[in-house]
Amino acid sequence: MILIIKKLNESGIGASASYPKSIVDIPDIQDQLDINIQIGNGARYVADHILTLPTHPYVTDKDLQVTVEIIKQVTN
């Protein structure tokens, strides 16, 4: 995910990680959660793999094409 974000930003597409960590890893609320290991690992996976892409009206068709191509390159 980090490589996708880096390449998108280098090409002018403002992308970012959506979550710095999973909710199960926030120390201040851990004692209030009743989470088993499987759910915790799933939550970490989701937090590590979500990215935010620009959706404002200034996103062009070219921006979309670049985004798709970068994601394809990195994930293949």
Summary of the structure (lengths in Angstrom):
residues: 76
radius of gyration: 15.8
end to end distance: 12.9
largest distance: 47.1
contacts: 168
relative contact order: 0.23
helix: 61%
strand: 5%
